[in-house]
Amino acid sequence: MPFEQKQKEIQAILFAAGEPLELKRLAQAVELGEQEVRGQLEQINEGYRAAGLPFCFMRLGESVQMCTEPEYAALIRQALEMKRNTPLSQAAFEVLAIVAYNQPVTRAFVEQVRGVDSSGVMNALAEKGLVEEAGRLELPGRPIAYQTTESFLRCFSLSSLEELPQIEEEAEKEQPPADAGSDC
């Protein structure tokens, strides 16, 4: 699995970065176009898979990060004596879904959709790095707008928000099938 010089440069940069790096910045550093870097990353990933190595490069929105394959997570956690994160509550999943599908959104919007105070849940998600401030809206009181983060994408193994499952419309669910009234 010999790597070309540009592939070695890409791997070195992403390994040293340790966190997501914008594809545009990576392309500038290795003096290639973004499309060429994407192709190089895919070739590197294929080489890793062919060699049975536990590494991969994961696209996170417009950024890329070097990661280990998911099946090694427990082993890595044990070796590094990492604490297990507390699982997300049902309320946290609800808030994340509202933010992910409607971002940027205000806390008031989230509370209107859920029908309950969500300030504690929003703060907890921000502390975990799953949501972040996306600026302030030009409305009275200039409320803070929130959006999901690259950590959100990484935690849910998504390359971009386009990979989120499609939401069924309420009207489609309430509509009886065309043959619902027939006697069979």
C-alpha positions as CSV (number, residue, x, y, z in Angstrom):
1,M,0.0,0.0,0.0
2,P,2.6,2.6,-1.0
3,F,1.2,6.1,-0.7
4,E,2.1,9.0,-3.1
5,Q,3.8,12.1,-1.6
6,K,0.5,14.2,-1.6
7,Q,-1.3,11.4,0.2
8,K,1.5,11.3,2.8
9,E,1.2,15.1,3.2
10,I,-2.6,14.8,3.7
11,Q,-2.2,12.1,6.3
12,A,0.5,13.9,8.2
13,I,-1.6,17.1,8.4
14,L,-4.8,15.4,9.5
15,F,-3.0,13.2,12.0
16,A,-1.3,16.3,13.5
17,A,-4.5,18.3,13.5
18,G,-6.3,15.9,15.7
19,E,-9.6,17.6,15.0
20,P,-11.6,18.4,11.9
21,L,-9.8,20.6,9.4
22,E,-11.6,22.5,6.6
23,L,-11.2,20.8,3.3
24,K,-10.4,24.1,1.7
25,R,-7.5,24.7,4.1
26,L,-6.2,21.2,3.6
27,A,-6.3,21.7,-0.2
28,Q,-4.4,24.9,0.1
29,A,-1.7,23.3,2.3
30,V,-1.0,20.5,-0.1
31,E,-1.5,22.7,-3.2
32,L,-4.3,20.7,-4.7
33,G,-7.9,21.4,-5.6
34,E,-10.6,20.4,-3.2
35,Q,-11.9,17.8,-5.6
36,E,-8.4,16.3,-6.0
37,V,-8.1,16.1,-2.2
38,R,-11.4,14.3,-1.9
39,G,-10.1,11.8,-4.4
40,Q,-6.8,11.4,-2.6
41,L,-8.8,10.8,0.7
42,E,-10.9,8.1,-0.9
43,Q,-7.8,6.4,-2.2
44,I,-6.2,6.6,1.3
45,N,-9.4,5.1,2.8
46,E,-9.4,2.3,0.3
47,G,-5.8,1.6,1.1
48,Y,-6.6,1.5,4.8
49,R,-9.5,-0.9,4.2
50,A,-7.4,-3.2,1.9
51,A,-4.7,-3.4,4.5
52,G,-7.1,-4.0,7.4
53,L,-6.0,-0.8,9.2
54,P,-8.3,0.7,11.8
55,F,-8.1,4.2,10.4
56,C,-10.3,6.3,8.1
57,F,-10.8,9.8,7.1
58,M,-14.3,11.1,7.9
59,R,-16.0,14.0,6.1
60,L,-17.8,16.3,8.6
61,G,-19.6,18.9,6.6
62,E,-16.9,20.9,4.9
63,S,-14.2,19.5,7.1
64,V,-12.3,16.2,7.3
65,Q,-10.9,14.3,10.3
66,M,-8.7,11.3,10.8
67,C,-10.6,8.7,12.9
68,T,-10.4,5.2,14.0
69,E,-13.0,2.7,12.9
70,P,-16.0,2.5,15.3
71,E,-15.4,-1.1,16.4
72,Y,-12.2,0.0,18.2
73,A,-14.0,2.6,20.4
74,A,-14.4,0.4,23.5
75,L,-10.8,-0.7,23.4
76,I,-9.5,2.9,22.9
77,R,-11.8,4.1,25.8
78,Q,-10.4,1.3,28.0
79,A,-6.8,2.0,27.2
80,L,-7.1,5.7,27.7
81,E,-9.3,5.3,30.7
82,M,-11.8,7.6,29.3
83,K,-15.1,8.1,31.1
84,R,-18.2,7.0,29.4
85,N,-20.3,9.9,28.4
86,T,-23.7,9.9,29.9
87,P,-26.2,8.8,27.3
88,L,-28.4,11.5,25.9
89,S,-31.9,11.8,27.4
90,Q,-35.1,11.7,25.3
91,A,-35.4,15.4,25.8
92,A,-31.8,15.9,24.5
93,F,-32.6,13.8,21.4
94,E,-35.8,15.8,20.8
95,V,-33.9,19.2,21.0
96,L,-31.1,17.9,18.8
97,A,-33.7,16.8,16.2
98,I,-35.4,20.1,16.2
99,V,-32.1,22.0,15.9
100,A,-30.7,19.7,13.2
101,Y,-33.8,19.8,11.0
102,N,-34.6,23.6,11.4
103,Q,-31.3,25.3,12.1
104,P,-30.5,27.9,12.9
105,V,-33.1,28.1,15.6
106,T,-33.8,30.0,18.8
107,R,-34.4,28.5,22.2
108,A,-37.9,30.0,22.0
109,F,-38.6,28.1,18.8
110,V,-37.4,24.8,20.4
111,E,-39.6,25.4,23.4
112,Q,-42.6,26.2,21.2
113,V,-42.2,22.9,19.3
114,R,-41.6,20.9,22.4
115,G,-44.1,22.7,24.6
116,V,-41.8,22.8,27.6
117,D,-38.8,24.8,28.9
118,S,-35.7,23.6,27.1
119,S,-33.0,25.9,28.5
120,G,-31.4,23.2,30.6
121,V,-31.3,20.7,27.8
122,M,-29.9,23.4,25.4
123,N,-27.2,24.3,27.9
124,A,-26.2,20.6,28.4
125,L,-26.0,20.1,24.6
126,A,-23.9,23.2,24.2
127,E,-21.6,21.9,27.0
128,K,-21.2,18.6,25.2
129,G,-20.3,20.5,22.0
130,L,-23.3,19.2,20.1
131,V,-24.9,22.6,19.5
132,E,-23.4,26.0,19.3
133,E,-24.4,29.6,18.9
134,A,-24.9,30.7,15.3
135,G,-25.2,34.4,16.0
136,R,-28.1,36.6,17.0
137,L,-31.3,37.3,15.1
138,E,-32.4,40.8,14.1
139,L,-35.5,40.5,16.2
140,P,-36.6,42.3,19.4
141,G,-34.3,41.1,22.2
142,R,-31.8,39.8,19.6
143,P,-32.2,36.2,20.5
144,I,-29.4,33.7,20.1
145,A,-29.7,31.3,17.2
146,Y,-28.3,27.7,17.6
147,Q,-27.0,25.2,15.1
148,T,-25.4,21.7,15.3
149,T,-21.7,21.3,15.3
150,E,-19.1,19.1,13.6
151,S,-19.1,17.1,16.9
152,F,-22.8,16.4,16.3
153,L,-22.0,15.0,12.8
154,R,-19.1,12.9,14.2
155,C,-21.2,11.5,17.1
156,F,-24.0,10.4,14.8
157,S,-21.6,9.3,12.0
158,L,-22.9,11.8,9.5
159,S,-20.9,13.5,6.8
160,S,-23.4,16.3,6.5
161,L,-26.9,17.2,7.5
162,E,-28.2,16.0,4.1
163,E,-27.7,12.4,5.5
164,L,-30.4,13.0,8.2
165,P,-33.4,10.7,7.6
166,Q,-36.3,12.4,5.8
167,I,-39.2,13.4,8.0
168,E,-42.6,12.0,7.0
169,E,-45.2,14.8,6.7
170,E,-48.1,14.6,9.1
171,A,-50.6,14.7,6.2
172,E,-49.0,11.6,4.6
173,K,-49.3,9.7,7.9
174,E,-53.0,10.7,8.4
175,Q,-54.0,9.9,4.8
176,P,-55.5,6.5,4.5
177,P,-54.2,4.3,1.7
178,A,-56.1,4.4,-1.6
179,D,-57.6,0.9,-1.0
180,A,-58.4,1.4,2.7
181,G,-62.2,1.1,2.3
182,S,-62.3,-2.0,0.1
183,D,-63.6,-5.3,1.3
184,C,-61.2,-8.1,0.4
